[in-house]
Amino acid sequence: MVIFPQFESKKAAPAEIPRTPLLGLDFHELTRICESFSLPPYRAKQIWHALYRERVANVEEITSLPVSVRHRLTAAGHSVGMPTIAQAFQSSDGTERYLI
């Protein structure tokens, strides 16, 4: 029997890890993230290359990183952060525009 329902303990929903997008970060910011994981500095170059040259869609596609590092990045809430296309528009001249 609950006498004061406003004081009844409520179960909190499990906290979801906020996703920190890597896309948009410069080389120095990626280096700081690698340092926070105690990774060698060349890992930042590998991540930068995967993001801006290889155009990976998610962290698991960064095959130049060991699987353990990819899992650690994902567990810490990092993601590539590619925008999703909500709608595509095509003009009469063939130009395509995207609503993201």
C-alpha positions as CSV (number, residue, x, y, z in Angstrom):
1,M,0.0,0.0,0.0
2,V,1.4,3.4,-1.0
3,I,0.2,6.3,1.1
4,F,2.1,9.1,-0.7
5,P,2.4,8.2,-4.4
6,Q,4.4,11.3,-5.2
7,F,7.2,9.9,-2.9
8,E,7.1,6.5,-4.5
9,S,10.5,5.6,-6.0
10,K,10.5,5.5,-9.7
11,K,12.7,3.3,-11.7
12,A,15.0,5.3,-13.9
13,A,15.2,4.4,-17.5
14,P,18.6,3.1,-18.5
15,A,20.9,5.9,-19.5
16,E,21.7,5.9,-23.2
17,I,25.2,6.8,-24.1
18,P,25.2,10.1,-26.1
19,R,26.8,9.6,-29.5
20,T,29.7,12.0,-30.1
21,P,30.2,12.4,-33.8
22,L,33.8,12.1,-35.0
23,L,33.0,13.6,-38.4
24,G,33.6,17.3,-38.3
25,L,36.5,17.1,-35.8
26,D,39.9,18.3,-36.9
27,F,43.1,16.4,-36.6
28,H,44.0,18.0,-33.2
29,E,40.7,17.0,-31.7
30,L,41.0,13.5,-33.0
31,T,44.5,13.4,-31.4
32,R,43.1,14.5,-28.1
33,I,40.5,11.7,-28.2
34,C,43.3,9.2,-28.9
35,E,45.3,10.5,-26.0
36,S,42.3,10.1,-23.7
37,F,42.3,6.4,-24.7
38,S,46.1,6.2,-24.3
39,L,46.5,5.4,-27.9
40,P,49.6,6.3,-30.0
41,P,49.3,9.5,-32.0
42,Y,49.3,7.7,-35.3
43,R,45.9,6.3,-34.5
44,A,44.4,9.8,-34.9
45,K,45.9,9.9,-38.4
46,Q,44.2,6.5,-39.2
47,I,40.9,7.8,-37.9
48,W,41.2,11.0,-39.9
49,H,42.0,9.1,-43.0
50,A,39.1,6.8,-42.6
51,L,36.7,9.7,-42.0
52,Y,37.8,12.1,-44.7
53,R,39.4,9.9,-47.3
54,E,37.6,6.6,-47.1
55,R,34.3,8.1,-46.0
56,V,33.3,5.3,-43.7
57,A,29.8,5.1,-42.4
58,N,30.4,3.8,-38.9
59,V,33.3,3.1,-36.5
60,E,33.3,-0.6,-37.2
61,E,34.3,0.1,-40.8
62,I,37.6,1.7,-39.8
63,T,39.6,-1.5,-40.5
64,S,43.0,0.2,-40.0
65,L,42.1,0.2,-36.2
66,P,42.3,-2.9,-34.1
67,V,38.9,-4.4,-33.2
68,S,39.5,-3.6,-29.6
69,V,40.0,0.1,-30.3
70,R,36.9,0.2,-32.4
71,H,34.9,-1.4,-29.6
72,R,36.3,1.1,-27.1
73,L,35.4,4.0,-29.3
74,T,31.9,2.8,-29.7
75,A,31.5,2.0,-26.0
76,A,32.6,5.5,-25.1
77,G,29.8,6.9,-27.3
78,H,31.8,7.9,-30.4
79,S,30.2,7.5,-33.8
80,V,31.0,8.6,-37.3
81,G,28.0,11.0,-37.3
82,M,27.1,10.8,-41.0
83,P,23.9,12.7,-41.6
84,T,20.9,10.7,-42.9
85,I,19.1,11.9,-46.0
86,A,15.4,12.5,-45.2
87,Q,14.4,13.3,-48.7
88,A,16.0,13.7,-52.1
89,F,14.8,16.3,-54.7
90,Q,15.8,16.2,-58.4
91,S,15.5,19.3,-60.6
92,S,14.7,19.3,-64.2
93,D,18.3,19.9,-65.1
94,G,19.4,16.8,-63.2
95,T,20.7,18.6,-60.1
96,E,20.0,16.7,-56.9
97,R,19.3,18.3,-53.5
98,Y,19.1,16.5,-50.2
99,L,17.1,17.3,-47.1
100,I,19.2,16.1,-44.1
